[in-house]
Amino acid sequence: MKTITDTTNLVTWHIACHVNDIPEDGGGCALIDGKQIAIFNFARRGEWYATDNQCPHRQQMAVSRGMIGSQDGEPKVACPFHKKTFSLQSGQCLNDEAYQINTFPVMVKENLVYIGL
């Protein structure tokens, strides 16, 4: 796996997948450094996002299979099991402030999706 280290921001970019591996307006999952990362192609907004794949509510690896949308202009994903809704920008749960997921920077370059850890 190819990685690129950005020493100015202390981010290491990891190739996660090809652009075509993630459906438009949907998500997929990649295993990076032993961690499941949910990747979202929010085509309606022309944006990409990455978060933890594990929902903290029931510890299920399912966030990548959730439905994406917007709430008051903020991009979000809803866990498919219990509908906890998370901001794709901050990771904060939008319907239960007790929960949060990590978010990660995404870079798309030459039809490859990179995730920054």
NUSE-197284 format. One record per residue (C-alpha): residue in three letters; residue number from 1; x, y, z. Coordinates in steps of 0.1 Angstrom, whole numbers, plus 5000, padded with zeros to 4 digits. Example, Ala and Ser with C-alpha at 12.3 -4.5 7.8 and 13.67 -1.06 7.14 Angstrom:
2
['ALA',1,[5123,4955,5078]];
['SER',2,[5137,4989,5071]];
This chain:
117
['MET',1,[5000,5000,5000]];
['LYS',2,[5014,5034,4990]];
['THR',3,[5015,5061,5017]];
['ILE',4,[5023,5098,5015]];
['THR',5,[5034,5116,5046]];
['ASP',6,[5025,5153,5049]];
['THR',7,[5049,5166,5075]];
['THR',8,[5033,5201,5077]];
['ASN',9,[5000,5186,5089]];
['LEU',10,[5013,5154,5104]];
['VAL',11,[4990,5133,5082]];
['THR',12,[4999,5101,5065]];
['TRP',13,[4978,5095,5033]];
['HIS',14,[4969,5059,5026]];
['ILE',15,[4954,5047,4993]];
['ALA',16,[4920,5033,5003]];
['CYS',17,[4904,5024,4970]];
['HIS',18,[4896,5035,4934]];
['VAL',19,[4870,5062,4930]];
['ASN',20,[4847,5037,4912]];
['ASP',21,[4848,5013,4943]];
['ILE',22,[4825,5037,4962]];
['PRO',23,[4790,5042,4948]];
['GLU',24,[4778,5077,4941]];
['ASP',25,[4758,5091,4970]];
['GLY',26,[4767,5060,4990]];
['GLY',27,[4795,5044,5011]];
['GLY',28,[4820,5017,5013]];
['CYS',29,[4846,5004,5037]];
['ALA',30,[4884,5001,5036]];
['LEU',31,[4908,4984,5061]];
['ILE',32,[4936,5008,5068]];
['ASP',33,[4963,5001,5094]];
['GLY',34,[4940,4975,5110]];
['LYS',35,[4911,5000,5113]];
['GLN',36,[4878,4999,5094]];
['ILE',37,[4872,5033,5077]];
['ALA',38,[4838,5042,5062]];
['ILE',39,[4842,5062,5030]];
['PHE',40,[4814,5082,5015]];
['ASN',41,[4811,5097,4979]];
['PHE',42,[4785,5124,4985]];
['ALA',43,[4781,5130,4947]];
['ARG',44,[4751,5154,4951]];
['ARG',45,[4774,5178,4970]];
['GLY',46,[4806,5169,4950]];
['GLU',47,[4823,5159,4983]];
['TRP',48,[4840,5129,4999]];
['TYR',49,[4841,5120,5036]];
['ALA',50,[4856,5093,5058]];
['THR',51,[4847,5083,5093]];
['ASP',52,[4850,5053,5117]];
['ASN',53,[4830,5024,5104]];
['GLN',54,[4821,5014,5140]];
['CYS',55,[4789,5029,5154]];
['PRO',56,[4796,5037,5191]];
['HIS',57,[4759,5030,5200]];
['ARG',58,[4761,4992,5196]];
['GLN',59,[4797,4988,5185]];
['GLN',60,[4786,4974,5151]];
['MET',61,[4808,4978,5120]];
['ALA',62,[4780,4993,5098]];
['VAL',63,[4783,5030,5093]];
['SER',64,[4795,5026,5057]];
['ARG',65,[4762,5010,5049]];
['GLY',66,[4742,5039,5062]];
['MET',67,[4721,5064,5043]];
['ILE',68,[4737,5098,5036]];
['GLY',69,[4718,5131,5034]];
['SER',70,[4718,5166,5049]];
['GLN',71,[4703,5181,5080]];
['ASP',72,[4702,5219,5080]];
['GLY',73,[4728,5219,5053]];
['GLU',74,[4752,5196,5072]];
['PRO',75,[4761,5163,5055]];
['LYS',76,[4752,5133,5077]];
['VAL',77,[4751,5095,5077]];
['ALA',78,[4725,5074,5096]];
['CYS',79,[4736,5041,5110]];
['PRO',80,[4715,5014,5093]];
['PHE',81,[4706,4996,5125]];
['HIS',82,[4694,5021,5151]];
['LYS',83,[4694,5053,5131]];
['LYS',84,[4719,5072,5151]];
['THR',85,[4728,5101,5128]];
['PHE',86,[4764,5115,5126]];
['SER',87,[4778,5146,5110]];
['LEU',88,[4802,5137,5082]];
['GLN',89,[4822,5168,5090]];
['SER',90,[4826,5167,5128]];
['GLY',91,[4815,5131,5136]];
['GLN',92,[4791,5144,5163]];
['CYS',93,[4759,5124,5167]];
['LEU',94,[4731,5147,5156]];
['ASN',95,[4703,5130,5175]];
['ASP',96,[4721,5119,5207]];
['GLU',97,[4750,5141,5220]];
['ALA',98,[4764,5112,5240]];
['TYR',99,[4779,5096,5208]];
['GLN',100,[4806,5107,5183]];
['ILE',101,[4827,5090,5157]];
['ASN',102,[4861,5100,5143]];
['THR',103,[4864,5117,5109]];
['PHE',104,[4894,5116,5086]];
['PRO',105,[4905,5138,5058]];
['VAL',106,[4900,5125,5022]];
['MET',107,[4920,5133,4991]];
['VAL',108,[4910,5122,4956]];
['LYS',109,[4938,5122,4931]];
['GLU',110,[4942,5104,4898]];
['ASN',111,[4910,5082,4904]];
['LEU',112,[4924,5070,4938]];
['VAL',113,[4908,5078,4972]];
['TYR',114,[4933,5086,4999]];
['ILE',115,[4925,5087,5036]];
['GLY',116,[4946,5107,5060]];
['LEU',117,[4955,5092,5094]];
